[in-house]
Every structure is written in structure tokens, then in C-alpha cells.
Amino acid sequence: MSATGVVTGAMALAGRRFADLAGKRIGIITNQTGRVGERHLVDLMTATSGVKLSAILAPEHGFRGHAEAGAHVKDGVDPATGIRVLSLYGATRKPTPAMLRDLDVLVFDIQDIGVRFYTYISTMGLAMQAAAEARLPFVVLDRPNPLGGTDVAGFVLEPALASFVGQYPIPIVHGLTVGELARMIKGERWLPGLDRLELSVIQMTGWRREMRWPATRLPWVATSPNIPTFAAALVYPGIGMVGELAVNEGRGTPTPFSLFGAPWLDGRAAAPRLQALGLAGAAFEAVRYTPRSIPNVAADPAFAGRELSGVRVVVTDMQRYRPLEVGMHALAMVAGEA
């Protein structure tokens, strides 16, 4: 339990010594974030008598989180436990019948960050479909939404634009936990074939919707190579979109998504323009920086090795900061300059 009393679904399950899964052959979709205190849930499972962990299914970035964005993840064996690791970000992004053939239940335990285009929630939906087709129960271990449950912002996805980086008709910053989202995916029939899915959510206790991550006092585990801190997660929904233009969005620096720049951008002019908008919880500083190649994190960031003029985003009030609002204003400014 954390200092504030927040108990995640994984903590609750481990506290019951996995009694909910007794006698079942378990497949778990997880990565480096699936932790209970200092230990990984997989390590706890394999150390508990009577628990039959048969397979680990790995999303984008891999089971240990070392693959950078977009890099294919290979099948393998976890050297720490000897459990087979099956990739859901390689030849397939949906569990195949062969992957599920020897399982009795499929468990999902990944820390999401509350943004529509973060792919873990797409992996969850496809796995729900596969579990329904295989008639396997699907169990979600709930975890906090790091951005909280009250900030909901951005356009709802249009169905014609659905893809692996946007699979559900939800806002960009959606305000849901993975457990809540799983129930909505099934209940709202956002994906076909889920009517017969046996879905259960092991809920958290102690989490409140107004909590952003620091209020949980849970340790942060890098959710992907370029989200090493909660600070990166907080600015990512907005500045991540700025990177869709011919701009470096901080990849290749120690503070990804906290700054953006380009050879043609005048940071000394841009920062005061953004500052003048009076955006809540945010300040803007002109910077010059040089992105570098960082193996397994950002091997080929935009404008690697070139000194860039740009803007640093400074969060002055975490509770008032609205990441998408900041990102949309930055995007509009950059698009106008391009």
C-alpha cells in the first residue's frame, strides 16, 4: 500500500495471493509497469505456490520496456522466470488462437497514461476480442489514470479515422482508468464480438478522480522509453502532437515532450507569444538545444545533431496545467510559422 492508501488492482490481487486465479493457466499482458511495490507482478506470481503462469504477452516497447516507439518486439523467454514471452507488437497485434490455446484466463496489467493515442489501450481492446473468441475470461487489474479523472479534453475520434493509435470514440485526454475503459469498450460495443466476453475488473481503492499521479505517492515506472517521468506524461498529450510537424518535440534530450524546436523556428519570438496567452499552469522559455541519438530510446530523433531554436514548456502548477490546451496553441503557432 502507498502512503496515501492507494491500492492498485495488482496490489489487491497479490494481497489475496492470487486466489482469484487459483488453478487456472494464466496468460498476462504486461510490461515493466506491472509492479507491486518493489517487485514485478510476474515475479510474485512465479514465486507463489499454486499459481500457474503460462505466458507473458508483450505490447509495444516489449515486456521490459526497452524497445523504442514503433520497433517490432520479438517472441522470446523471460530469463528471470523462464516464462515464454509472446509479442503483440510484431507479426500480430492481437493474440492469436495459438497463443491462447493452453490458457484458462487472460489478465491485463499495464500502467496507461490516459491518452487516446497511447497504444496500450488498443492492445487491451484487441486482446479482449481474442479472449471472447477463445471463450477465455478477461481480467483487468485497474491502475490510476496519471492525468486524473477530471481533465477530459480534445475531439472525439471519428470512426472513419480509427487505427491502432486511435481505436475508440473517446477524447484525446479521456479521463478513464483502464478498468473503466475496458467496461466502456464492452458496454458501448466499440469493438465487435464482445457480447460474450466474460470481463472482470479488479478495482483500485483509495484513488480519487481529482488525483494526478504525485498525489497517489506510488512510484513512477517509465511507461515507455520517452515517458521516463510523470513530468513527461503530463506534457505528452499536447507536445506529442506538435511532433507530427517538421519539429523536434524533445526526443533525443533528457526531457522529452517538455520542449520543441526546429532550425526554422525562432524560439525568442515564439516563447513570448505563448506566454502572452496566459495558459493556466504553464510558462514558456526560449531555448537552444541539440537532439542526440539515444539507443533504444530515440535512435533517430528529428534534427539529430543540429542545434535548434525552440521553446521549453515549464509546468508552474501541475493541478491547473491542461496539456492539450498547451499543445493545441503550440501546434497552431508552429503551423503558422512553418
N, C-alpha and C positions, 0 to 999 in steps of 0.2 A: 504494500500500500504506500502511496506517496504521502508527503507531509500534509497535504490538504485532504486526504481521504479519497482521491480519485482511484477507482479500481476499474481497470480495463476488462474487457471480456476475457482476454487471455489470462489475466491475473485471477479472475474468478474461476475459470476452468482449471487452472493449475492448482488453485487453492482447494478444489474438490478432488484433487489427484486424478483428474480426467475421468471421473465416474460417468459423465455424460456419454463417453465414447467407449465404455467398457466392453471388451470382447469384440470390437469392430476393427477391421483392417482399414487404416486411416490414410487418406491422401491429404496433404496440406499444401495450399497455395500460400506461399510466404516468401519473405526476403529478409534482409538484415534488420528490418524494423520490428520483426516479430519477437520482441523481447519481453521478459517478465523480470523486472529488476535488472540484475547484472547478467542474467543468463538468457539464452535463446530458448524459445518455446520448444524447438526441435530437440535441443539437448535435454530439456526437462522431460519431454515425452519418452525419449530413449532410455532415460535413467529411472523411469517409473515402471515397476513391475506390473504386468498385465496390460500395458499399452502396446498396441501393435501398429507402429508407424511403418507404412509400406512404401510410400513415395512422397517426394517433395516436388512440387510443380513451381517452376520459377518464372516470374513475369519479366518485363523489360528491366534491364540492368542486372539480372541474374539473382541467384539465391543469396549471394554475399554482397550484391550491390556494386560490383567493380566494373561492370560494362557501361560504357558511356551511352548517351542517348542515341537510339537508332541502331546500335551494334547488335548483331544477332547473338543470341545466347545458345550455347551448346548443351546437349544432354551430358550427363556425367554421373559421378558418385561423390557424395559429400565425404571428404576424407575424415572428418571428425566423428562421423556416426556410421559410415558405410551405407547410408540410405541412398537409393538411386534418385537422381535429380533429373526431371523431365522439363524440357524447355517449352514455355508458352510464348516465346518471342524468337522463333527461328522458323522451322518449316511450317509450324502451325501456331496460331494464337488462341485456339480453342482446344481444350483437352479432347483427344481422340478416344474412340471406344477402346483401343488397345491400352491406352494409358490408364483407363478406369476399370479395366476388366477384372482385376484382382482386388478391388476396393469395396468397402461397405459404406463408406461415408466420405464426403469431400468437405474439408474445412478451409475457410479463408481467413487469414490473419495478416493484414498489411496495413501500415500506417499511411493513410491517404493525406492530402493536404487541402482538400476542399475546392479544387479547381476542375472544371469540366474536361479540359484537355490533358490532364494528367492521366496516363494510360492505365493505372492500376484498376480504376473503376470499370474500364472497358473489359479488362481481363476478368473481373468478377462477373460481369454480365454474361460473357461467353461461357464461363465455367458453370454458371447457373443453368444455361441452356444444355450444356453437355451432361450435367448431373440429372436434369429432368429426362433427357433422352435415355440415360443409363438407369433411370429409376433409383438414383442414389440420393439420400438425404444431403442437404447442403447447409452447413453451419457457418455463420459469420460471427467472428469474435469482434465485438464493437470496440472502437477506439475514438478518442476525441477528434473533432474537426479542429485543426490548429488555428484556423482563422475565426473560430467561434461559430455559433449557430444563429447569429442575428444579422450579420452582414451578408445580404443577398444582392447581387449586382450583375448587370450585363444582360444582353439579349438572350432570349431562349433560342436554343438551336432549332433551325428549320429542318424538318425531316429529310428534305432532299440533299442536305449537306452532311448527313450523318457519315461518320467514318470511325476508325479506331481511336482517333484523337478528338472525338466528339460523337458519342453514341446515343445520348439521351436528350429529350427536350427539356433541358434544365438550364438555368443561367450559368454564366461563366464562373462566378463565385456563388456556389449553390447552397451553402449553409447547412449541409446534411452530414451526418456521420455515415460510415459505410454500411452500418446496420440499417439505418433509416433509408438509405438509398436502395439497398437490396430489397427491402419491403416495397418501396415505390416501383421499382423495376417490375416486380411480380404483380403487385396490385393494380398498377396502371397499364399493364400489358405492353410495356415499352419494347419488349422483345418477344417474338413468337415462341410458343411451345412451353411456357412456364406454368400453365394452369395446374399441371400435375406435379409440380416441383414441391417436395417436402422441405420447406425453408424454415430454419430457426435461427434466432439471433441471441447470442449470449451477451446480455446488455451490460453497460457500464453502470457504476454507481458513483455518486459524488461529482459528476460533471454537470455543469450548468451551461446553458446556451450562450450566456454573455462571456464565458471564459475563452480568452485566447490562450495560446499554448503556455506562456510563462505562468499563468495562474494555476495550471494543473500541477506544477512543480514536478512533472515527470521528466526524466532525462530525454533530451533530443537525440535521436539517431538519424544520421543523414538519410533522407528518404530516397535520394538519388545522388549521383556524383556532384551535380551542380546545385543541390539543395543541402549544403552541409550544416546549415543552422536554421533556426526559426526565422532569423532576420531575412535570410534568402527566401524562405517560403512566403513571408509576408509581402515582399515586393514582387515576387514572381508573377502573379496573375496579370499585372499590368505591364511591367517591363519585359516580360516574356513575349508579349505581342509586339513590342517595339522592335524586337529582334527579327521579326518577319520581314522588315525592310532591309535595305543595304546598310545595316548598322550593327556594330558590336554591342551586345547587351550585357557586357561584363563577363562573358565566358572567357576563360584564359586569364582571369585575375583571381585574387583571393576572395573577392566579394561579388560573385555572380549575381546579376539582376539588380544590383544596387547602383549601377551606373550604366551609361550608354554613350557611345561616341562613334565618329566616323571621320575620315580625312577631310570631308567637305563640310562638316558641321562646325559652327562657331559656338563653342561652349560658353564663352564670355558674354555672348549676346543671348543665348538660349536660356541660361540659368536665371537671369533676372526676369525674363518674360514668364517663366514658370512660377517663380517666386511671387510675382505680382498677382497671380491668380488667387492667392490666399487659401490654398488647398489644406484642408484640416489635417493636422498631424504631420505635415511634410514641409521640408525646406530643400533648397536646391543650390548646389555649388558648382562653379565651373572647375573642370579638372582636365589634366592631360595625363594620358596613361598609354601603356603599350601591352596589348594582349600577348600572351605567350602560350605555346603548345604545352598542355599538361596531359601526359599519358593517362589513359583510362578515365579522364575527366572531360577534357576539351582538347582533343588531339589536333584539331584544325579549326580554331575559333576564327571568326571573321576578322580580317585585317591583322592576322598574327604577325608580330614583329614590327608593326608600324606604329609610330606614335600618333595617338588620336586626340582630337579635341572633343570634349564632351561634357556631360552633366552627371554629377553624383546626386542620388536621391538620399536624403537624410530623414529618417523617421524620428520626429520630435515627440510624438505622442502615439504610442502603439495602439491604444484603445480607439482613438479618433481617426487614425490613418485608414483610408479607403483605397486599397491597392488598385482596383480597376479604374477608379476616377483619376488617379495619378497617371496610370498607364494610358488612358484614352487622351488626356491632354498632352502627354509627351508624344504619343503617336501622331496626333493632329499637327503638332508643331514640327516634328521631324518630316512628316509627309509634305508639309508646306514648304520645307526647305530643300527637299530632295530634287 
